[in-house]
């Protein structure tokens, strides 16, 4: 059993667990809700997005409920240890965060819309935690798959920061980095579509109540309102 660090911090390379060259478990072949394959390769017309917003159980459900999403799967990304286990990730000694991989049809749902789901479904100002869930694996992150995704994610982050600041919230701590060089390792089978298999299971997802404008503002050379509004916090518990 691995014990989490009392004060969350990312491990240095020499501190990271060694991992293994291949995973110790298999990933299910099909999504239990959408019926689509979990693992790639995916059809050519689809695109991939990676988001971390706290415990991946509730986060995955947010995305599989979004029209235009073809499949979702949860896993670990942004760390140092190859093919980690859940227990290793929770130790804080792999550097990974809990991620939802979202495979979507851009003809049906835009990356901008997925970013809106991402920002509004969690508090991106909390650093190495999300609510009562504390640890480096709960940090907020976006791992982008193209320069266009990077530019769009940066724009949405800046827009949402203005919205959060106007509502009295702090600074966004979301990690925004290319997915290239940061491999995604699928999580164990029991984590995949967890809240479909366990409808009354734990879900720590809950936003700030601050909305991102739709579409979010991308030309701030003009004097424009953000189009955001504060609403009561809603959770999935």
N, C-alpha and C positions, 0 to 999 in steps of 0.2 A: 504494500500500500504506500503510495506517495503522499506526502503531506504538503499542502499549499503553504507558500510563504506568508508570513503574517502581514508584511507590507508589500503589496504587489509591485513588482518591477520586472522588466524583461531581462532574461538571462543573457550574459555575455556568451560568445561562441564556445569558450572553454567550459562553461557551466552547463551547457545544454545536454540533454539526454541523447544517447547515440542513435536511438531508433533502430530501424531495420531496413534492409534493401527491398523487401516486399511486404505487403500488409498481412496481418495475422488473421484476417477475416474476409468473407465475401460480401459484396454489396448486392442487395436484391435486384432482380432484373427489371421490375416494373413499379411505377408509382402507384400507391394504393388508392389514391383519389383520382388522378388523371388518367391512369392506365397506360402511360407512356414509358419508354425506357428511361432508366435513371442514368446509366453511364453512356458516354459517347462512344463513337462519333455520332453527332447529331445531324439531321438534315441540313443541307447547305443554306437554306433560306433563313435559318434560325440564328440568333445571336446569343451570347452568353454574358451574364453580369454576375458579379460576386459582391455580396453585402454581409457585413457583420454588425449586428445591432443587439447584442446581449444573447441570452439563452436561445439557441437555435431552434428549439421546439416551437415556440410561438412565432418566431420570426419566419420560419418556413411556411406556416399556415397563412400568414399575411400575404405571401407571394403566390401560393397555389390558388388562393381565392381571387387573384387578379386576372381579369379577362385578357387573353393573349399570351399568358404564360403557358408554355408547352410542357415543361417538367421542372421540378425542383429537387434538390438533394442537399443534405447538410454534410459539413465536413470541417476540416481544420486548414488554416492558411495563414501566411504571414510569419511563420516561425522558422526554426532551425532544424528540428528533429524530423527525419524522414519517416513516413508511415507511422505516426504516433497513435497510441491508444487514447481513449477518453481519460483514463486515469492519469496517464502521463501529461496530457494537456492541462488537466486540473491541478497538477503539481506546480504549475508555473515555470517548469524547467524545459519547456519546448519552444516557448515564444509564440505559439499559435493563438489565433482567436477563433471563436466558433462562427462559422460562415454558412450562409445559404447561397448555393449556386442556382441561379435563375436562368433557365433557357427559354427564350421568348421569341415570338414572331413579331418583328418590327413593323409589319404591315397591319398589325392589330393593336399592339400596345407599344408606345414609345419608351425609350430609355428615360426620358424626362419623367414620364408617369411612374416608372419604377423608382426613380429617385424620390419622388414625392411620397410614395409609400414608405420608403426607407426613412426619410427624415421625420415624418409625422408619426412613425410607429415606435420611436424610442427617444430618449434624451441624449443627444450627442455631445453633451458638455461634461460628462461625468468621469472621463478618464478611464481608469481600469475598474469600472464597475457599471452596473445597470440596475438601479434600485437596490434591493437587498442582495443581489448577486455581485460578489466582490472577487476580482481576480483579473489577471491580464487577458484571460480567454474571453472576457466579457466586454472588451474594448470595442468601440465603434470603428468601422473600417469600410472603405470602398476600394476594391482592387479592379482596375480598369483593363479592358481588352483591346483598346485602340486609342489613338490620339483623339478621335472624336469623343469617345466616352470620357476621356480625361478632361477635355475642355468643358464638356457639358456638366460633369460632376463638380468641377471647380466653380463654375458659374452658379450652380444650384447651392453649393456650400456657402458662397458669398451672399447669395440672396437670402438663404435661411438664417445666416448669422445676423443680417440686418433685422429680420423678423424677430429672432430671439432677443436681440438687444433691445428692440422696441418694447418687448413684453417683459423686460427686466431679467432675462436669463443671462448666463455667462457665456464664455468663449467655447466654440466648438473644438473638440479634441479629436475628431475623426481622423483616422489614418487614411490618406488618399495616395495610393501608390499603384504602379503598373502590376498586373497579374503576372507578367513575364518575369521569370526568376523567382516567383513566389508560388510554388506548386500547390494545388488544391488536393488534399487527401480526404477521400470520403470517410465519413464516420461509420461506426458500427451499425448493423442492420436495425437494431432496436431503436436507434435514434431517428431513422428515416421515417418521415410522416408520423412522428410520435403521437401528435394530438389527434390524428385520425384513428389510430389504434387505441388511444387512451383519451377519449373525449373529455374526461374530467381531470386530466393530468395537469401538472403545474405549467403555468405560462407566466413568465415575468415581463412580457412585453406591454409597455404602456408609454404613450408619448407625453410631450410637454403640454399639449393642448394648443400649441401654436401651429397654424396652418401655413404651408408654403403656397404662394400664389400659383395659379394654374392657368396658363403656363407661367413658370417663374420668370421674373424680370431678367433679361439678358443685356439690355442696353441702358446702363445707368449713367450715360452722358446726358440723358434727359431727366427732368424732374417729374418722377412718376410715383404714385403710391405703390406699396408692396402688394396690396391685394390680400393681406393676411388678416386673420381674425382669431382671437382667443376663444377657445371653447372649453368646456369642462373636460378634464382628463378622463379618458376611457381606457380600460384595460380589458384583456381577454380572459382574465381569471374567472 
